Amino acid sequence: MKLLLQTKWISLALLAISFLLIYNPLTKFPYTFCVIIIFILISTYLQNGDLKSLNFKNLKSGEIKNILVSYLILELSVDFMIQPLINWLCNEPADYSTFEHIKGDTSQYLKWLYRMWISAAIGEELLFRAFAFAQLKNIFGDKKILIVILSALMFCLPHLYQGTAGLIMTFVFGIAFGFLYIKFKNIWINIIVHGLIDTVFLTLSYLGYIEFYQFIW
């Protein structure tokens, strides 16, 4: 029992540290997530003696279909149904003004693509799915729904700058990414799907169609 309690407290501490590293004043975006990725890899190895709990599994040929189908379902349902509904319920669209400067600027677009794949696709999926799921499982046991909800809450909090609609939207994405991770148990699938969704977002921002995400029913 003492060992179990100790393991839970260690998991809670590791999860808290990894989350708080987002706000550390010593590094800037996107390199903050490089620090977080290193912390996750080292702490997971020290905790377990390997990285198996992070689910870095080889992608098989048949899983390309899973990636494409998952991406299309998420992209289409969120863009055309869920996001307009949330914007309507909040009576305001999500605040994506941070990305307006990308419009027509190829160098900024490419820079943000690079930053996004490091921080959002790789960093956020490692932190809020692979690492968070492993640590929350140590704390709460195999309570999948609770773990999905808690990880989604953690995922949405750093997106407060996007306003209420943006916060809710990110929470919805967190729920979706959580169930995607439970279904396939392969962090690479989450990374690729997340990266594709954000690539489309940045591409539309670059082309001047960011209003597409701010439609209200």
VENLIN-V82128 format. One record per backbone hydrogen bond with DSSP energy under -0.5 kcal/mol. CO is the residue of the C=O (numbers start at 0). NH is the residue of the N-H. E is the energy in kcal/mol with one decimal. If there is no record, write none. Layout:
BEGIN
CO:NH:E + CO:NH:E
END
This chain:
BEGIN
0:4:-2.5 + 1:5:-2.5 + 2:6:-2.5 + 3:7:-2.2 + 4:8:-2.4 + 5:9:-2.4 + 6:10:-2.4 + 7:11:-2.4 + 8:12:-2.4 + 9:13:-2.7 + 10:14:-2.4 + 11:15:-2.3 + 12:16:-2.6 + 13:17:-2.4 + 14:18:-1.9 + 15:19:-2.6 + 16:20:-1.7 + 18:21:-1.5 + 19:22:-1.5 + 20:23:-1.2 + 23:26:-0.6 + 27:30:-1.1 + 27:31:-1.1 + 29:32:-1.3 + 29:33:-0.6 + 30:34:-1.7 + 31:35:-1.9 + 32:36:-2.7 + 33:37:-2.2 + 34:38:-2.5 + 35:39:-2.7 + 36:40:-2.4 + 37:41:-2.6 + 38:42:-2.8 + 39:43:-2.3 + 40:44:-1.9 + 41:45:-2.6 + 42:46:-2.0 + 43:47:-2.5 + 43:49:-0.5 + 44:48:-2.7 + 50:53:-1.7 + 51:54:-1.8 + 54:56:-1.5 + 54:186:-2.3 + 54:187:-0.5 + 57:59:-0.6 + 59:62:-1.5 + 60:63:-1.1 + 61:64:-0.5 + 61:65:-0.8 + 62:66:-2.3 + 63:67:-2.4 + 64:68:-2.8 + 65:69:-2.4 + 66:70:-2.6 + 67:71:-2.6 + 68:72:-2.4 + 69:73:-2.3 + 70:74:-3.1 + 71:75:-2.5 + 72:76:-2.1 + 73:77:-2.3 + 74:78:-2.3 + 75:79:-2.0 + 76:80:-1.3 + 76:81:-2.3 + 77:82:-3.2 + 80:84:-1.6 + 81:85:-2.6 + 82:86:-2.7 + 83:87:-1.9 + 83:216:-1.0 + 84:88:-2.7 + 85:89:-2.4 + 86:90:-0.6 + 86:91:-1.6 + 87:90:-0.6 + 93:95:-1.0 + 95:98:-2.0 + 96:99:-1.5 + 98:101:-1.5 + 99:102:-1.4 + 101:104:-2.4 + 103:105:-0.8 + 104:108:-2.4 + 105:109:-2.6 + 106:110:-2.1 + 107:111:-2.6 + 108:112:-2.1 + 109:113:-2.1 + 110:114:-2.3 + 111:115:-2.8 + 112:116:-2.2 + 113:117:-1.5 + 114:118:-3.0 + 115:119:-1.6 + 115:120:-2.0 + 116:121:-1.9 + 117:122:-2.1 + 118:123:-1.9 + 119:124:-0.8 + 120:124:-0.5 + 121:125:-2.2 + 122:126:-2.5 + 123:127:-3.0 + 124:128:-1.2 + 124:129:-2.1 + 125:130:-3.3 + 126:131:-1.7 + 128:132:-2.6 + 129:133:-1.6 + 130:134:-2.5 + 131:135:-3.0 + 132:136:-1.9 + 133:137:-1.4 + 134:138:-1.6 + 135:139:-3.3 + 136:140:-1.9 + 140:142:-1.8 + 141:143:-1.1 + 142:146:-2.3 + 143:147:-2.6 + 144:148:-2.3 + 145:149:-2.7 + 146:150:-2.5 + 147:151:-2.0 + 148:152:-2.1 + 149:153:-2.2 + 150:154:-2.1 + 151:155:-2.0 + 152:156:-1.5 + 153:157:-0.7 + 155:158:-2.0 + 156:159:-1.3 + 158:161:-1.9 + 159:162:-1.9 + 161:94:-2.8 + 161:165:-1.0 + 162:166:-2.4 + 163:167:-2.5 + 164:168:-2.5 + 165:169:-2.3 + 166:170:-1.9 + 167:171:-2.3 + 168:172:-2.2 + 169:173:-2.4 + 170:174:-2.2 + 171:175:-2.4 + 172:176:-3.3 + 173:177:-2.0 + 174:178:-2.2 + 175:179:-2.1 + 176:180:-2.1 + 177:181:-2.0 + 178:182:-2.3 + 179:183:-2.1 + 180:184:-2.3 + 185:188:-1.0 + 185:189:-1.2 + 186:190:-2.5 + 187:191:-2.5 + 188:192:-2.5 + 189:193:-2.7 + 190:194:-2.5 + 191:195:-2.5 + 192:196:-2.2 + 193:197:-2.2 + 194:198:-2.0 + 195:199:-2.1 + 196:200:-1.8 + 197:201:-2.6 + 198:202:-2.3 + 199:203:-2.5 + 200:204:-2.0 + 201:205:-2.4 + 202:206:-2.0 + 203:208:-3.4 + 204:207:-0.9 + 205:103:-2.6 + 208:211:-1.9 + 209:212:-1.6 + 210:213:-1.7 + 211:214:-0.6
END
